[in-house]
Amino acid sequence: MSIAIRRFHHDDPPLLFDIFQQAVRLSAAFDYSPTQINAWAEVDRAAWIEHLRRLAPWVAEIDGVIAGYADLQPDGYIDHFFVTARFGRRGVGSLLMQALEQQARGQGFPLLYANVSLTARPFFAHHGFTLLAQQTISLRGADLINFRMNKALKS
């Protein structure tokens, strides 16, 4: 098994949409109710794809198959960080996090921050992120708990 991290390609969004859907509908289903999962996953596909093109995330592939993706915004915010359930716990997320941290350090960011799901909280904590606050967000009529976390970067 060979994991490669690469920059976003213009034709990636439909495949990354599938990764997002699988991560939410399969992986997060252990931590959120069906109503919450549907509220999270039921997005306008065209608008989501356009948003993702603006994010231009890092993409992880295992033997040429897209396994996950993550982005870093100009202020150190991680907006999307998803790995498909099929490739969970194989190092994909860790390599994506390394790519984000390398990018952030290269751009002189003092910290990374994200709003992470119940499912992602242990992963982010394992990678040195500190819990700042538990939050409840309302999304298409459903309330979901997530966590504001950050990580100070050493230069």
Backbone as a printed PyTorch tensor [residue, N CA C, xyz], in Angstrom:
tensor([[[  0.8400,  -1.1760,   0.0000],
         [  0.0000,   0.0000,   0.0000],
         [  0.8870,   1.2410,   0.0000]],

        [[  0.6910,   2.0980,  -0.9640],
         [  1.4690,   3.3150,  -1.0900],
         [  0.5410,   4.5260,  -1.0060]],

        [[  0.8000,   5.4110,  -0.0280],
         [ -0.0030,   6.6220,   0.1340],
         [  0.7770,   7.7930,  -0.4460]],

        [[  0.1280,   8.5560,  -1.3030],
         [  0.7440,   9.7390,  -1.8890],
         [ -0.1360,  10.9510,  -1.5690]],

        [[  0.5030,  12.0610,  -1.2210],
         [ -0.2030,  13.3180,  -0.9910],
         [  0.1510,  14.2400,  -2.1540]],

        [[ -0.8630,  14.8060,  -2.7680],
         [ -0.6420,  15.6760,  -3.9210],
         [ -1.5430,  16.8930,  -3.8240]],

        [[ -1.2600,  17.8590,  -4.6620],
         [ -2.1060,  19.0440,  -4.7380],
         [ -3.3890,  18.7070,  -5.5000]],

        [[ -4.3710,  19.4810,  -5.2780],
         [ -5.6850,  19.3870,  -5.8930],
         [ -5.5950,  19.5100,  -7.4190]],

        [[ -6.3830,  18.7000,  -8.1130],
         [ -6.5430,  18.8070,  -9.5640],
         [ -7.9490,  19.3300,  -9.8540]],

        [[ -8.0980,  20.0780, -10.9070],
         [ -9.3790,  20.6960, -11.2430],
         [-10.5160,  19.6690, -11.4020]],

        [[-10.1940,  18.4470, -11.8020],
         [-11.2390,  17.4320, -12.0000],
         [-11.5070,  16.5860, -10.7470]],

        [[-10.8940,  16.9190,  -9.6120],
         [-11.0840,  16.1660,  -8.3670],
         [-12.4390,  16.3330,  -7.6810]],

        [[-13.1060,  17.4980,  -7.7570],
         [-14.2840,  17.7200,  -6.9110],
         [-15.3540,  16.6370,  -6.9020]],

        [[-15.7650,  16.0570,  -8.0180],
         [-16.7920,  15.0050,  -7.9000],
         [-16.3250,  13.8140,  -7.0540]],

        [[-15.0610,  13.4410,  -7.1790],
         [-14.5320,  12.3390,  -6.3710],
         [-14.4170,  12.7420,  -4.9050]],

        [[-14.0340,  13.9960,  -4.6560],
         [-13.9200,  14.4760,  -3.2790],
         [-15.2950,  14.6230,  -2.6370]],

        [[-16.3030,  14.9310,  -3.4430],
         [-17.6720,  14.9590,  -2.9300],
         [-18.0480,  13.5760,  -2.4040]],

        [[-17.6830,  12.5430,  -3.1300],
         [-17.9510,  11.1710,  -2.6810],
         [-17.2150,  10.8630,  -1.3760]],

        [[-15.9730,  11.3420,  -1.2390],
         [-15.2070,  11.1390,   0.0000],
         [-15.9360,  11.8130,   1.1600]],

        [[-16.3610,  13.0550,   0.9630],
         [-17.1060,  13.7930,   1.9790],
         [-18.3570,  13.0140,   2.3930]],

        [[-19.1310,  12.5670,   1.4000],
         [-20.3660,  11.8290,   1.6930],
         [-20.0870,  10.5430,   2.4750]],

        [[-19.0770,   9.7970,   2.0600],
         [-18.7420,   8.5460,   2.7480],
         [-18.2670,   8.8080,   4.1780]],

        [[-17.4310,   9.8320,   4.3480],
         [-16.9220,  10.1380,   5.6840],
         [-18.0660,  10.5250,   6.6190]],

        [[-18.9720,  11.3520,   6.1290],
         [-20.0890,  11.7860,   6.9680],
         [-21.0770,  10.6450,   7.1840]],

        [[-21.4890,   9.9930,   6.1190],
         [-22.5530,   8.9860,   6.2290],
         [-22.1080,   7.6710,   6.8660]],

        [[-20.8290,   7.3290,   6.7400],
         [-20.3480,   6.0690,   7.3210],
         [-19.5680,   6.2920,   8.6140]],

        [[-18.4880,   7.0530,   8.5500],
         [-17.6330,   7.2240,   9.7330],
         [-18.3280,   7.9930,  10.8460]],

        [[-18.9670,   9.1010,  10.5200],
         [-19.5890,   9.9340,  11.5470],
         [-20.9100,   9.3540,  12.0560]],

        [[-21.4340,   8.3570,  11.3930],
         [-22.7190,   7.7660,  11.7910],
         [-22.6590,   7.1010,  13.1670]],

        [[-21.4720,   6.8200,  13.6510],
         [-21.3480,   6.2330,  14.9910],
         [-21.5330,   7.2880,  16.0780]],

        [[-21.3660,   8.5680,  15.7200],
         [-21.3880,   9.6370,  16.7140],
         [-22.5710,  10.5860,  16.5960]],

        [[-23.2790,  10.5320,  15.4770],
         [-24.4040,  11.4320,  15.2440],
         [-25.6330,  10.6310,  14.8270]],

        [[-26.7960,  11.1940,  15.0790],
         [-28.0550,  10.5200,  14.7350],
         [-28.2820,  10.5770,  13.2220]],

        [[-29.1760,   9.7300,  12.7040],
         [-29.4980,   9.7970,  11.2760],
         [-29.9880,  11.1870,  10.8440]],

        [[-30.7550,  11.8520,  11.6810],
         [-31.2290,  13.2030,  11.3600],
         [-30.0530,  14.1660,  11.2470]],

        [[-29.1130,  14.0720,  12.1700],
         [-27.9360,  14.9370,  12.1380],
         [-27.0640,  14.6390,  10.9200]],

        [[-26.8770,  13.3600,  10.6220],
         [-26.0700,  12.9680,   9.4560],
         [-26.6940,  13.5150,   8.1730]],

        [[-27.9950,  13.3660,   8.0480],
         [-28.6670,  13.8750,   6.8460],
         [-28.5350,  15.3860,   6.7300]],

        [[-28.6710,  16.0960,   7.8340],
         [-28.5290,  17.5580,   7.8080],
         [-27.1240,  17.9530,   7.3750]],

        [[-26.1330,  17.2220,   7.8290],
         [-24.7350,  17.5070,   7.4970],
         [-24.4440,  17.1710,   6.0270]],

        [[-24.9380,  16.0380,   5.5810],
         [-24.5840,  15.5350,   4.2460],
         [-25.4410,  16.0920,   3.1200]],

        [[-26.6380,  16.5530,   3.4250],
         [-27.5490,  17.0420,   2.3840],
         [-27.1650,  18.4580,   1.9560]],

        [[-26.1830,  18.5490,   1.1110],
         [-25.7040,  19.8480,   0.6270],
         [-26.0120,  19.9880,  -0.8590]],

        [[-26.0290,  21.2190,  -1.3150],
         [-26.1790,  21.4800,  -2.7440],
         [-24.8740,  21.0720,  -3.4130]],

        [[-24.9200,  20.0110,  -4.2100],
         [-23.7020,  19.4340,  -4.7960],
         [-22.9270,  20.4450,  -5.6430]],

        [[-23.6090,  21.2020,  -6.4750],
         [-22.9270,  22.1660,  -7.3460],
         [-22.2470,  23.2640,  -6.5290]],

        [[-22.9310,  23.7850,  -5.5170],
         [-22.3390,  24.8220,  -4.6630],
         [-21.1690,  24.2640,  -3.8720]],

        [[-21.3120,  23.0260,  -3.3870],
         [-20.2450,  22.3780,  -2.6270],
         [-19.0020,  22.2120,  -3.5050]],

        [[-19.1940,  21.7640,  -4.7400],
         [-18.0690,  21.5610,  -5.6640],
         [-17.3820,  22.8880,  -5.9680]],

        [[-18.1590,  23.9350,  -6.1620],
         [-17.5600,  25.2540,  -6.4190],
         [-16.7610,  25.7300,  -5.2050]],

        [[-17.3060,  25.5240,  -4.0170],
         [-16.5870,  25.8800,  -2.7780],
         [-15.2780,  25.0980,  -2.6840]],

        [[-15.3200,  23.8240,  -3.0010],
         [-14.1170,  22.9950,  -2.9160],
         [-13.0600,  23.4490,  -3.9150]],

        [[-13.4730,  23.8640,  -5.0740],
         [-12.5020,  24.3810,  -6.0570],
         [-11.7730,  25.5970,  -5.5030]],

        [[-12.4750,  26.4340,  -4.7430],
         [-11.8310,  27.5990,  -4.1210],
         [-10.8890,  27.1670,  -3.0090]],

        [[-11.2240,  26.1000,  -2.2920],
         [-10.3690,  25.6170,  -1.2010],
         [ -9.0630,  25.0210,  -1.7190]],

        [[ -9.1220,  24.3490,  -2.8810],
         [ -7.9560,  23.6910,  -3.4880],
         [ -7.1810,  22.8580,  -2.4590]],

        [[ -7.7910,  21.7980,  -1.9380],
         [ -7.1750,  21.0190,  -0.8550],
         [ -6.0240,  20.1140,  -1.3100]],

        [[ -5.3360,  19.5890,  -0.3150],
         [ -4.3940,  18.4950,  -0.5250],
         [ -5.2300,  17.2340,  -0.7030]],

        [[ -4.7670,  16.3150,  -1.5230],
         [ -5.4960,  15.0750,  -1.7950],
         [ -4.5830,  13.8920,  -1.4940]],

        [[ -5.1360,  12.9020,  -0.8000],
         [ -4.3900,  11.6780,  -0.4930],
         [ -4.8930,  10.5540,  -1.3930]],

        [[ -3.9470,   9.8150,  -1.9540],
         [ -4.2830,   8.6540,  -2.7820],
         [ -3.5730,   7.4260,  -2.2450]],

        [[ -4.2630,   6.3090,  -2.3010],
         [ -3.6570,   5.0080,  -1.9880],
         [ -3.6820,   4.2070,  -3.2740]],

        [[ -2.4930,   3.9150,  -3.7480],
         [ -2.3610,   3.1710,  -5.0010],
         [ -3.2430,   3.7620,  -6.1080]],

        [[ -3.2530,   5.0990,  -6.1950],
         [ -3.9800,   5.7910,  -7.2470],
         [ -5.4500,   6.0500,  -6.9840]],

        [[ -5.9820,   5.5830,  -5.8390],
         [ -7.3850,   5.7780,  -5.4930],
         [ -7.4690,   6.8730,  -4.4310]],

        [[ -8.3100,   7.8750,  -4.6620],
         [ -8.4380,   8.9620,  -3.6890],
         [ -9.0180,   8.4220,  -2.3820]],

        [[ -8.2960,   8.7160,  -1.2890],
         [ -8.6600,   8.1940,   0.0270],
         [ -9.0940,   9.2920,   0.9940]],

        [[ -8.7320,  10.5400,   0.7000],
         [ -9.0850,  11.6340,   1.5950],
         [ -8.5750,  12.9510,   1.0670]],

        [[ -8.9380,  14.0140,   1.7690],
         [ -8.4720,  15.3490,   1.3840],
         [ -8.5860,  16.2870,   2.5790]],

        [[ -7.8120,  17.3580,   2.5300],
         [ -7.8310,  18.3640,   3.5950],
         [ -7.3220,  19.6780,   3.0310]],

        [[ -7.8330,  20.7870,   3.5780],
         [ -7.3950,  22.0970,   3.0950],
         [ -6.9010,  22.9580,   4.2450]],

        [[ -6.1760,  23.9980,   3.8820],
         [ -5.6960,  24.9780,   4.8490],
         [ -5.9890,  26.3640,   4.2940]],

        [[ -6.7320,  27.1480,   5.0540],
         [ -7.1010,  28.4950,   4.6340],
         [ -5.9840,  29.4960,   4.9530]],

        [[ -6.0270,  30.6790,   4.3380],
         [ -4.9450,  31.6580,   4.5010],
         [ -4.7120,  32.1420,   5.9280]],

        [[ -5.6380,  31.8670,   6.8370],
         [ -5.4400,  32.2740,   8.2320],
         [ -5.1330,  31.0940,   9.1590]],

        [[ -4.8960,  29.9020,   8.5810],
         [ -4.5920,  28.7220,   9.3970],
         [ -5.7940,  27.8610,   9.7280]],

        [[ -6.9540,  28.2050,   9.1890],
         [ -8.1720,  27.4390,   9.4440],
         [ -8.2350,  26.2090,   8.5400]],

        [[ -8.5210,  25.0610,   9.1330],
         [ -8.7500,  23.8270,   8.3830],
         [-10.2650,  23.7180,   8.1980]],

        [[-10.7250,  23.9190,   6.9700],
         [-12.1600,  23.9060,   6.6840],
         [-12.6480,  22.4820,   6.4480]],

        [[-11.9860,  21.7500,   5.5650],
         [-12.3540,  20.3610,   5.2580],
         [-11.2020,  19.4380,   5.6390]],

        [[-11.5430,  18.3170,   6.2580],
         [-10.5620,  17.2700,   6.5540],
         [-11.3470,  15.9670,   6.6060]],

        [[-11.3040,  15.2170,   5.5180],
         [-12.1090,  14.0030,   5.4180],
         [-11.2960,  12.8510,   4.8350]],

        [[-11.4710,  11.6810,   5.4380],
         [-10.8940,  10.4370,   4.9300],
         [-12.0460,   9.4520,   4.8080]],

        [[-12.1080,   8.7620,   3.6860],
         [-13.1790,   7.8010,   3.4930],
         [-13.0450,   6.6450,   4.4840]],

        [[-14.1850,   6.1140,   4.9090],
         [-14.1820,   5.0120,   5.8770],
         [-13.3710,   3.8230,   5.3610]],

        [[-13.3990,   3.6170,   4.0740],
         [-12.6680,   2.4820,   3.4720],
         [-11.1770,   2.5140,   3.7950]],

        [[-10.6160,   3.7270,   3.9180],
         [ -9.1830,   3.8600,   4.1570],
         [ -8.8640,   4.4490,   5.5270]],

        [[ -9.8090,   4.3790,   6.4590],
         [ -9.5670,   4.8780,   7.8040],
         [ -8.5030,   4.0700,   8.5250]],

        [[ -7.7760,   4.7480,   9.3990],
         [ -6.7620,   4.1210,  10.2650],
         [ -5.6220,   3.4580,   9.4860]],

        [[ -5.2670,   4.0770,   8.3590],
         [ -4.1450,   3.5630,   7.5640],
         [ -3.0540,   4.6160,   7.3720]],

        [[ -3.1460,   5.7200,   8.0930],
         [ -2.1400,   6.7610,   7.9950],
         [ -2.4680,   7.8840,   7.0320]],

        [[ -3.6130,   7.7980,   6.3700],
         [ -3.9970,   8.8250,   5.4040],
         [ -4.1540,  10.1760,   6.0980]],

        [[ -4.9170,  10.2180,   7.1780],
         [ -5.1340,  11.4600,   7.9030],
         [ -3.8470,  12.0470,   8.4450]],

        [[ -2.9700,  11.1990,   8.9550],
         [ -1.6980,  11.6900,   9.4990],
         [ -0.8420,  12.3280,   8.4190]],

        [[ -0.8110,  11.7400,   7.2400],
         [ -0.0300,  12.3330,   6.1500],
         [ -0.6640,  13.6320,   5.6540]],

        [[ -1.9840,  13.6980,   5.6220],
         [ -2.6400,  14.9510,   5.2600],
         [ -2.3260,  16.0350,   6.2960]],

        [[ -2.3500,  15.6660,   7.5770],
         [ -2.0450,  16.6390,   8.6220],
         [ -0.5980,  17.1290,   8.4890]],

        [[  0.3130,  16.2320,   8.1780],
         [  1.7100,  16.6450,   7.9640],
         [  1.8110,  17.6450,   6.8200]],

        [[  1.0730,  17.4130,   5.7430],
         [  1.0960,  18.3400,   4.6060],
         [  0.5720,  19.7090,   5.0140]],

        [[ -0.5110,  19.7380,   5.7980],
         [ -1.0690,  21.0060,   6.2470],
         [ -0.0900,  21.7430,   7.1610]],

        [[  0.5240,  21.0080,   8.0800],
         [  1.4720,  21.6390,   9.0010],
         [  2.6930,  22.1700,   8.2580]],

        [[  3.1750,  21.4300,   7.2910],
         [  4.3200,  21.8870,   6.4990],
         [  3.9490,  23.1670,   5.7340]],

        [[  2.7730,  23.1810,   5.1350],
         [  2.3090,  24.3640,   4.4220],
         [  2.1990,  25.5470,   5.3860]],

        [[  1.6030,  25.3240,   6.5540],
         [  1.4080,  26.3950,   7.5330],
         [  2.7410,  26.9600,   8.0100]],

        [[  3.6730,  26.0970,   8.3130],
         [  4.9980,  26.5600,   8.7490],
         [  5.6880,  27.3470,   7.6390]],

        [[  5.5690,  26.8600,   6.4130],
         [  6.1670,  27.5440,   5.2760],
         [  5.5970,  28.9360,   5.0540]],

        [[  4.3470,  29.1170,   5.4580],
         [  3.7040,  30.4200,   5.3120],
         [  3.7780,  31.2510,   6.5960]],

        [[  4.4810,  30.7160,   7.6030],
         [  4.6880,  31.4570,   8.8450],
         [  3.4830,  31.5600,   9.7580]],

        [[  2.5460,  30.6310,   9.6550],
         [  1.3740,  30.6610,  10.5250],
         [  1.7750,  30.2950,  11.9560]],

        [[  1.2650,  31.0090,  12.9500],
         [  1.5770,  30.6580,  14.3360],
         [  0.7540,  29.4790,  14.8600]],

        [[ -0.4080,  29.2320,  14.2220],
         [ -1.2410,  28.1230,  14.6910],
         [ -2.1890,  27.6510,  13.6030]],

        [[ -2.7140,  26.4490,  13.8370],
         [ -3.7870,  25.8770,  13.0240],
         [ -5.0290,  25.8260,  13.9080]],

        [[ -6.2010,  25.9480,  13.3040],
         [ -7.4240,  25.7890,  14.0810],
         [ -8.5100,  25.1850,  13.2080]],

        [[ -9.4840,  24.5670,  13.8580],
         [-10.5610,  23.8790,  13.1400],
         [-11.7620,  23.7130,  14.0540]],

        [[-12.9120,  23.5160,  13.4380],
         [-14.1240,  23.0800,  14.1260],
         [-14.2810,  21.6150,  13.7670]],

        [[-14.0880,  20.7320,  14.7310],
         [-14.0240,  19.3010,  14.4260],
         [-15.2160,  18.5560,  15.0100]],

        [[-15.5830,  17.5100,  14.3420],
         [-16.7270,  16.6880,  14.7490],
         [-16.3780,  15.8270,  15.9590]],

        [[-17.4180,  15.2240,  16.5350],
         [-17.2020,  14.2320,  17.5940],
         [-16.2760,  13.1240,  17.0960]],

        [[-16.4640,  12.7370,  15.8460],
         [-15.6840,  11.6570,  15.2480],
         [-14.2190,  12.0460,  15.1010]],

        [[-13.9650,  13.2850,  14.6900],
         [-12.5950,  13.7370,  14.4210],
         [-11.8470,  14.2110,  15.6580]],

        [[-12.5410,  14.5060,  16.7330],
         [-11.8750,  15.0640,  17.9220],
         [-10.6850,  14.2290,  18.4070]],

        [[-10.8070,  12.9060,  18.5610],
         [ -9.6390,  12.1410,  19.0250],
         [ -8.4440,  12.2220,  18.0680]],

        [[ -8.7100,  12.2260,  16.7700],
         [ -7.6330,  12.3360,  15.7830],
         [ -6.9010,  13.6640,  15.9460]],

        [[ -7.6490,  14.7630,  16.0230],
         [ -7.0170,  16.0730,  16.1640],
         [ -6.2570,  16.1740,  17.4870]],

        [[ -6.8180,  15.6340,  18.5570],
         [ -6.1160,  15.6360,  19.8460],
         [ -4.8140,  14.8500,  19.7500]],

        [[ -4.8620,  13.7180,  19.0860],
         [ -3.6530,  12.8930,  18.8930],
         [ -2.5690,  13.6750,  18.1450]],

        [[ -2.9750,  14.5920,  17.2960],
         [ -2.0250,  15.3830,  16.5150],
         [ -1.7020,  16.7290,  17.1610]],

        [[ -1.9380,  16.8220,  18.4620],
         [ -1.4880,  17.9810,  19.2210],
         [ -2.4390,  19.1540,  19.2930]],

        [[ -3.6730,  18.9840,  18.8560],
         [ -4.6400,  20.0630,  18.9420],
         [ -5.2450,  20.0940,  20.3470]],

        [[ -5.5080,  21.2910,  20.8270],
         [ -6.0660,  21.5180,  22.1540],
         [ -7.5260,  21.9370,  22.0250]],

        [[ -8.3500,  21.4100,  22.8980],
         [ -9.7600,  21.7600,  22.9180],
         [ -9.9270,  23.1770,  23.4650]],

        [[-10.6120,  24.0240,  22.7060],
         [-10.9070,  25.3890,  23.1570],
         [-12.3410,  25.5060,  23.6510]],

        [[-13.2710,  24.8700,  22.9260],
         [-14.6780,  24.9780,  23.3110],
         [-15.5070,  23.9160,  22.6170]],

        [[-16.5320,  23.4500,  23.3100],
         [-17.5600,  22.6320,  22.6750],
         [-18.5970,  23.5970,  22.1290]],

        [[-19.1070,  23.2980,  20.9350],
         [-20.0630,  24.1740,  20.2730],
         [-21.2660,  23.3560,  19.8210]],

        [[-22.3940,  24.0000,  19.7270],
         [-23.5720,  23.4000,  19.1040],
         [-23.9120,  24.2540,  17.8990]],

        [[-23.9210,  23.6120,  16.7390],
         [-24.2610,  24.3330,  15.5180],
         [-25.6060,  23.8300,  15.0120]],

        [[-26.3710,  24.7200,  14.4510],
         [-27.6500,  24.3620,  13.8560],
         [-27.4480,  24.2760,  12.3500]],

        [[-27.7630,  23.1310,  11.8000],
         [-27.5270,  22.8770,  10.3860],
         [-28.7800,  22.2550,   9.7820]],

        [[-29.4340,  22.9920,   8.9000],
         [-30.6430,  22.5200,   8.2330],
         [-31.6480,  21.8790,   9.2080]],

        [[-31.8550,  22.5640,  10.3300],
         [-32.8610,  22.1310,  11.2970],
         [-32.3870,  21.1330,  12.3370]],

        [[-31.1330,  20.7200,  12.2900],
         [-30.6040,  19.7740,  13.2790],
         [-29.4580,  20.4290,  14.0490]],

        [[-29.3910,  20.1490,  15.3320],
         [-28.2860,  20.6370,  16.1590],
         [-27.2080,  19.5700,  16.2330]],

        [[-25.9630,  19.9800,  15.9660],
         [-24.8170,  19.0690,  16.0110],
         [-23.7680,  19.6470,  16.9480]],

        [[-23.1410,  18.7880,  17.7070],
         [-22.0300,  19.1960,  18.5660],
         [-20.7430,  19.0670,  17.7660]],

        [[-19.8950,  20.1050,  17.8850],
         [-18.5370,  20.0010,  17.3810],
         [-17.6190,  20.7330,  18.3470]],

        [[-16.3390,  20.7750,  18.0360],
         [-15.3640,  21.3120,  18.9650],
         [-14.4230,  22.2690,  18.2590]],

        [[-14.2000,  23.4070,  18.8720],
         [-13.2010,  24.3590,  18.3810],
         [-11.8730,  23.9120,  18.9900]],

        [[-10.8930,  23.6220,  18.1020],
         [ -9.5880,  23.1530,  18.5610],
         [ -8.4980,  23.9290,  17.8290]],

        [[ -7.3480,  24.0540,  18.4720],
         [ -6.2230,  24.6690,  17.7760],
         [ -4.9150,  24.0050,  18.1660]],

        [[ -3.8940,  24.3300,  17.3910],
         [ -2.5630,  23.8040,  17.6430],
         [ -1.5520,  24.8970,  17.3540]],

        [[ -0.7660,  25.2430,  18.3650],
         [  0.3110,  26.2130,  18.1610],
         [  1.4430,  25.5210,  17.4100]],

        [[  1.9820,  26.2170,  16.4310],
         [  3.0720,  25.6590,  15.6350],
         [  4.4000,  26.2300,  16.1150]],

        [[  5.3370,  25.3510,  16.3340],
         [  6.6800,  25.7880,  16.7150],
         [  7.4530,  26.0890,  15.4550]],

        [[  8.1990,  27.1730,  15.4800],
         [  8.9650,  27.5260,  14.2670],
         [ 10.2430,  26.7620,  14.1370]]])
